[in-house]
């Protein structure tokens, strides 16, 4: 019997959230037999995650579902006027141009990517991922609970329970991905070490429907932050009224003291909280659901054990500040899926899989620290207004009046408030956090260039580069029909790509020879050729290589290897490229 016949599937994915759904979709797209299991009867029933940043949109673009996401999401122009106020019907404290929608940042965001940010609630995102995964061949099992696993040098055996029938059964696979959330059974069973604190603060979500257009349509945003008595307790920094669908579906977040018994939030209590934060006691409100959750500050220090890998909230647990959760989860899967696919197909050695943790653990650590710091950075706003835990509504209004006073003290407080609000750019315009992720692993070959120097704040501003370990920069090209396409559109799709210029003929020959010798998917792109003209000159300005240089770009769009110019002789080019591929693929 063939070895492949001893497995029921190649990969078991546990969990159907952003990490699990995208893992199943990516693996199915790459032709890998995949079984996704979830203990739930359907997908997300609350719109938890929502901010979908440019890098995630690039991932969705690469796997052919960007158009579905754009159709289902709220566009960036309705996302960005973040408001700080005493209530939606109350006084404004300030506004923050967010998510790259301000006149200064719009150009920088636009130059960084062919994609725009959107607001895509998890209730819309998950069906896009899972439906397409199923359409491409992944097997999806709802009402199927993961119980336990055992693994050996050849595979993983998972014990599952059918929650409809009640029986237990086993499934044998080559690998297993635990994408089962912040209370991950998979991460616990394989003993992943978790650093940090769980249960740092308490929060409640109230999903409701109400027509709030008269309060918000003139200042369109996804986030309306509300300062009211108790806003500093627990929660995520302040009270929040979050747009789910403009302008009649909402999610409210309010904190509670985690040291006390969890509050009982019945429909009457939920309706009162909504009306308090809106500032209208008579508004018609339909409560859809309520739930309690805790703010976490923890991350795994390794993402795998043997043939089992974890992704998403299973390995990075943090508040929703900065909108990093689902984005990082999808990008975890994007990093892992192509590696699993190539190892399973025999195109790469199993050592390639070690690069997953090496590359993604630092990212997980960074976003956990950033999200928690953003939560804490509401404190200077409270301080500027003279508001503390004991301040009542009158005190908040008095603090706001003090800021507006035409006195020297008023001017001082206005300056403090301005600085405090500006600090929130690290939450609402952290473009560098979203796009400047750099990888260091065995799947990235250092080219000996000097250490990268950051020209601007690396958390706030994107810095394009072709240095190994960075994502291939976006530049607009023009194809032979005169249509624009991004440099990101000519790479990816589950394959390696050699990118060179019109003078790089030796690399084209080398790539063809390496593809034949190694039997790996390897495409060749010659920028400057009729089907990929550098019509605007953007690529020549940012490529950091000569016209006869070459980049080896991985299936996830990251630069694995760089040669700034061609070596002497075509055989040398072939040898260098072949050596680079062998090292990256661990062959």
C-alpha positions, 0 to 999 in steps of 0.5 A: 500500500502506498504511504499516502493511502495510510492517511485519511487526510493530509492536514487536519485544521481544528477551528474555523475562525480567521486562522483556521478558515484561511489555513483550510482555504490556502491548503485546498488552493495548493491542492492539499487534502484538508479536513477542517473541524469545528465543534460549532454548528456554524461560523461566527455568530458575533462580529468580533474581529473586523478591521482588515488591513492592507496586508491581509487584503493582499493575502485575500487578493493572492488567493482570489477572494479579494473581490468577495471581501470588498463586496461584503466590507465597509470601505475605508472612506466610511471608517476613518473619522474616529471620534472621542466624545462624552456620548454620541449625542454629547460633546466631542473631545476630539477626532483622529483621522484613522486607518490612513484616511487622513490627507497626510497618510492617504498617500503613504498608505496608497503607495504601500499596497494595491489594496485598501483597508476595509471593515469586514466583520467576522460574521462576513469574513468566515463564510468567505474563507470556509465557503471557498475552502469547501469549493476548492476541495477542503472537507468541512465538518461542523459539530465535530469536537477535537478531543485529543491527539497523539503523534509519531514520526510519520503523522498525527492521529486526532480523536474527534467527537460527532456532537450530533451523533455523540460518537467518537472517531479517529482521523489520521493525518500527516500534520495538524493545525490548532487554530482553536482560539485563545482557549486552545485545547491543541496548544494545551495538549502539545504543551506550548509555553505561553508567556504573559497574563490571561484575564487582565481586565473584564469586558462585555460586548453588546450587539444591537441594532439602532438607527444612529445615522443622525449622530454619526453619518456626518463623521463616518467611522468604525469606532466611537469612543465614549468617556463616561463614569466607569469608562476607565474600569476594565475594558479596552481603555474607554467605552466603545460604540463600534459600527458593524454595518453603517449606520444601524448595526453596532457592537458596544464594548464596556468594561467591568471590574474583573476582581468582582463577580461577573455582571449579569447583563440582561436585556434591560441592563444592556439597553440602558448601557446602549442608551447611556453611551449614545446619549439618547434615552428614547432611542429605539434599540434592539438587543441582539446578543450580550457576552463577557470576555477578558482582556489578555496579554500573552503569547506563545514562545514557540508555535509547534511541537513535532507535526502539530502547529498552532496559529491565530489566537491560540498563540497570541492573545490580546485586546482588539486594539489596533485591529491586529487579531484576525489580520495576524491570524490569517497571516500566520496561516499564509506563512505556514500553508505553503511550507506544509504544501511543499513538504507534503508534496516532497518539494521541500525538506521538513526542516522548512517547517522550522521557519514558521515559528522562527518567523511568526513568534516575533510577530505575535509577541510584537502585536500582543505588546502593541495592542496592550500598550494601545489600550493603556495609552488612553490614560493620558486623555483622562489625565489631560481632562483631570478625570480619574476613577472617581469622577462623575459625569459632572466632573467629566464635563467640568474637565472638558470645560477646563480644556476649553477655557480661555486661560493659560491653564486652559491652553496648557490642558489643550496642549496636553489633550492634543498630545494625548490624542496624537499618541493614539496614532499608534493604535489607529495609524500604526501602518508600520506595525501592519506592514513592516514585519521582517523575517529571519529564519532558515527560509531567508538568506541574508545577503550581507547588506548593512542592517536596515536603517529606519527613515521614519518611525517603524511603527507608524510608517511603512518602509518598502525594501527588497532586502531578504526577509521583507515583503516584496514592495508594491509597485504598479506595472502595466501589462501587454493590454495596458492594464495596471497590475501590482508587483504583488500580482506577479508573485505568489499563487503557491509558487516561488518567483524569480524577479529580474529585469530586461538585462537579467537573461541569465536569471531567466535561464537559471530559473528554468533550469532550477525548476526542471532540476528541483521540480518545484513551482518556480515562475519567472518575471522579467520587469520591463518586458511587454507583459510587465512594463515598469511604466511609471518607473516605480519599480526602478526607484524601490527595487534596490537591485540593478536591471540584471539583478534578481530576487527570489520571492517566496509563495507568501510574497517575501523575499528569500534571496537577493542578488543585486546584479548578475554574476559573471557567466550564465553557469554562475547564475544557475549555481547561485540560484540553485544553491539558494533554492536548496538552502531555502527548501532545506534540500 
